[in-house]
Amino acid sequence: MIVDKMQVQAEKEIVLNIAEEAVIESEDRAKSEVSEEEDVHFHDVKLLLQEGVHEDDVKRLKNAGINTVKGVLMTIRKNILALGIDETKLSHIYEVCAKIDMNNIFITAAEVAELRNKIFKLSTGSKRLDQLLGGGIEAMSITEVFGEFGSGKSQLAHTLCVTTQMPGPNSYLGGKVIFVDTEHTFRPDRIRMIADRFNLNQATVLDNILYARAYNSEHQWELLNHIGEKLHEDPGLYKLLIIDSIMALFRVDFSGLGEITDRQKKLGQMMSRLQKMSEEFNIAVFITNQISSDIRINDMDRATYKPIGGNILAHASTNRIFFQKGQGPLRKAMVFSSTDLEESEEEFIITAGGVDDAYS
């Protein structure tokens, strides 16, 4: 019996070592191959120096969180002028950026299709949920999941922290994760359990997750600058940005009726920034959201649940998925709105190892 236990433990350690080597190998391959992709996705803003842009102006751009040529082109004129760069210099900067990044002008649909071939999809841990999402959580887009408390939103976020690090279809090598926590929901112990499910080394998986706790909506916005810097410093290594949840702090900081307009303006700026960031660095953005209950006066027994955030979130999110509780570990996911997913629904379960299929 003792021999059998020792043998089982030895075999388990071998599996974990192999899994850890796979994660490290995936990261090394990503680092080696990113140099080929940098010319396409990551034109450093320092390239402007070679075109006669003054060093002080480049520093102003970087201090504002604008680290790439595409980032300059994605920023409106008045925001760059506010950095202390005058009209004449700014016109030159835009001309230089357009010259470097030729994709900023009109291109053919065939070229768009070629660019979209670089998009990857991250597994949710459930094959059926992946199928509902057209293959998984998509890069260069924002996937929003909303639902009541306990419907599985944060559970999916934790599962994605692990599955993102694993190799996948279409030569996806795996990558690191950035997690912005607005409700103190992140649990490292949960990550460990999910890592065990996939036979991955717990310490390695945790090391590949960059975590930040946001305490108010302004802090949440400031973190985006740090995230942009990190994505620029380590191009191609980070594949997923999670914000759990997107509206929690806005809901608290802007609670008065007269503050709704200001809240929506700031929320719109944040969503626009996330949208541009997903395209600029070819990452997937996954956000969770809360719901409000719209109770009908003439039908008090029924309530229609809808995501908060209004049209700002509705238009900014590429895919909006509604999570609903079922009996026990059972959950239901429904496509609420999407640019390319058909309206359908699927069931999944929450297990000790994260999100999984409800049935085989």
Secondary structure, DSSP 8 states (H G I E B T S, - for coil): -HHHHHHHHHHHHHHHHHHHHHHHHHHHHHHHHHHHHHHHH--BGGGGGGGT--HHHHHHHHHTT--BHHHHHTS-HHHHHTTT--HHHHHHHHHHHHHH-GGGS---HHHHHHHHTT--EE--S-HHHHHHTTSSEETTEEEEEEESTTSSHHHHHHHHHHHTTS-BTTTB---EEEEEESSS---HHHHHHHHHHTT--HHHHHHTEEEEE--SHHHHHHHHHHHHHHHHHSTTTEEEEEEE-SSHHHHHHS-SGGGHHHHHHHHHHHHHHHHHHHHHTT-EEEEEE-EEEEEETTEEEEEEEEESSHHHHHHH-SEEEEEEE-STTEEEEEEEEESS--S-EEEEEEETTEEEES--
